[in-house]
Amino acid sequence: MSKDSPFPGSWQRAMLPMLLLAELSSGQAHGYALSKTLQERGFGPIKGATLYPALAKLEASGFVETRWEEGQGGPGRKVYELSATGQTELNAQRASFEMLVQLVKSAGS
């Protein structure tokens, strides 16, 4: 774990795709905004070298759709939006995660 994040790096890498889908379930966003929102919620800083490959995999899987937005006085940026398939995947991942949470809570009881 780093001093900036309460979670080990392996947890961050494993949970990032589901958290990105969850963030996009409330509306479209560009990568920097997704990273900033997750950091503000306590996930810890997300490096671009981790964020953008995760978003690319979600796009390649059909879970997110993208479009380019013209920059206002700066470069354009890619905007991500949750697809219907992505919403289905998010629901499945949330259910699996809830099962894992229950397993951890009941282990050793």
C-alpha positions in Angstrom: 0.0 0.0 0.0 1.2 3.5 -0.7 0.7 6.4 1.6 -1.7 7.9 -1.0 -4.0 5.0 -1.2 -5.6 2.8 1.4 -5.5 -0.2 -1.0 -2.6 -2.3 -2.3 -1.7 -1.7 -5.9 -3.0 -5.2 -7.0 -6.4 -4.3 -5.5 -6.5 -1.0 -7.4 -5.6 -2.7 -10.7 -8.3 -5.4 -10.1 -11.0 -3.0 -9.0 -10.4 -0.2 -11.5 -12.5 -1.6 -14.4 -15.5 -2.1 -12.2 -15.1 1.3 -10.6 -14.8 3.0 -14.1 -18.0 1.3 -15.2 -19.7 2.4 -12.0 -18.6 6.0 -12.5 -19.8 5.9 -16.1 -23.2 4.6 -15.0 -24.0 8.1 -13.8 -23.0 9.7 -17.1 -20.4 10.2 -19.7 -16.9 11.5 -18.8 -13.4 11.9 -20.1 -10.5 10.0 -18.5 -9.1 12.7 -16.4 -12.5 13.4 -14.8 -12.9 9.7 -14.0 -9.5 9.6 -12.4 -10.1 12.7 -10.4 -13.6 11.5 -9.2 -12.2 8.2 -8.1 -9.3 9.8 -6.3 -11.7 12.2 -4.5 -13.8 9.2 -3.3 -10.7 7.8 -1.7 -9.4 5.3 -4.3 -6.0 6.9 -4.5 -4.2 8.5 -7.4 -4.5 6.6 -10.7 -1.6 7.0 -13.2 -2.4 7.5 -16.8 -0.4 4.4 -17.6 -2.9 2.4 -15.6 -6.1 4.4 -16.4 -6.0 4.6 -20.2 -5.2 0.9 -20.8 -8.1 0.0 -18.5 -10.4 2.3 -20.5 -9.1 0.9 -23.8 -9.9 -2.7 -22.6 -13.4 -1.7 -21.6 -13.9 -0.1 -25.0 -12.5 -3.2 -26.8 -14.9 -5.4 -24.8 -17.8 -3.2 -25.9 -18.6 -2.1 -22.3 -18.0 1.6 -23.1 -18.5 3.7 -26.2 -16.3 6.7 -27.1 -16.4 9.9 -29.0 -14.1 12.8 -29.5 -15.0 16.1 -28.1 -13.4 19.2 -29.5 -11.2 21.1 -27.1 -12.0 24.6 -26.1 -8.8 26.3 -26.8 -6.9 23.1 -26.3 -6.6 19.6 -27.7 -9.7 17.4 -28.1 -10.3 14.6 -25.7 -12.0 11.2 -25.7 -15.3 11.0 -23.9 -16.4 7.6 -22.5 -20.0 6.5 -22.0 -21.4 3.2 -20.6 -22.9 1.0 -23.2 -25.9 -1.3 -22.6 -23.5 -4.2 -22.5 -21.4 -2.3 -20.0 -24.4 -1.8 -17.7 -25.1 -5.6 -17.8 -21.4 -6.3 -17.1 -21.4 -3.8 -14.2 -24.5 -5.4 -12.7 -22.8 -8.8 -12.9 -19.5 -7.5 -11.4 -21.4 -5.8 -8.6 -23.2 -9.1 -7.8 -19.9 -11.0 -7.8 -18.3 -8.4 -5.6 -21.1 -8.6 -3.1 -20.6 -12.3 -2.9 -16.9 -11.8 -2.2 -17.7 -9.2 0.5 -20.0 -11.7 2.2 -17.4 -14.4 1.9 -14.8 -12.2 3.6 -17.2 -11.1 6.3 -18.2 -14.7 7.1 -14.7 -16.2 6.9 -13.4 -17.4 10.2 -16.8 -16.9 11.9 
